[in-house]
Amino acid sequence: MAEFYAWAVTGVVTEYMTWSNTNGERNASSLAKGGASTRRDSQATQMHEFILRGNDGRTTEVYFSSSELAFRDGHKVTAVWAAREGSSHGMCVLVENHTTDTTVRLLENLALIQPKASFFKIAGYGLLATIPAALAIMMWLLIPENIDGISENLRLGGIALAITVMFAVATLISKLIWNYLHREDEDKIWQVVSNAIRGR
């Protein structure tokens, strides 16, 4: 459905900070530099922020949330960002700590770069799919012998029920197709991420 690109940066962690976050703000009591957070809260999100210094001396700021990784200053890390084609910035979607030999995919960030489908958008596709069938019913009703002996109320009720059922089925099918395309997008993202890691 969409096209994506990715880029990777490998370097040494400096100025590392981590904190537990339950309300979107830093908690000063849990801020730790160069080590693990002093606060452990199973319901809190573990936030990480550090500067990644590459071999060429260039630095990149890395910021993400994950409870699966731990860092210290001096660790060797690869971070990978991905973005939709045409976008000027991306999201960090994968972090690999070479020192501890651990890798995590940041699925929450992955969702941020994928196309969004609201209920109204999916329902709109369902409505578009229903229109041809509704027109076919109307054309069928224009043939006099098809409606002989059928009361007007029954006829209108049958039409309304048929269109409602067709709309529901078409909307469900649109949702299933969207989910399939969404998984295709995920595969595309991980492919460009893999290419970025190999080419770093």
Secondary structure, 3 states (H helix, E strand, C coil): CCCEEEEEEEEEEEEEEEEEECCCCCCHHHCEECCCCCCCCCCCEEEEEEEEECCCCCEEEEEEECCCCCCCCCCEEEEEEEEECCCCCCEEEEEEECCCCEEEECHHHHHHHCCCCCHHHHHHHHHHHHHHHHHHHHHHHCCHHHHCCCCHHHHHHHHHHHHHHHHHHHHHHHHHHHHHHHHHHHHHHHHHHHHHHHCC
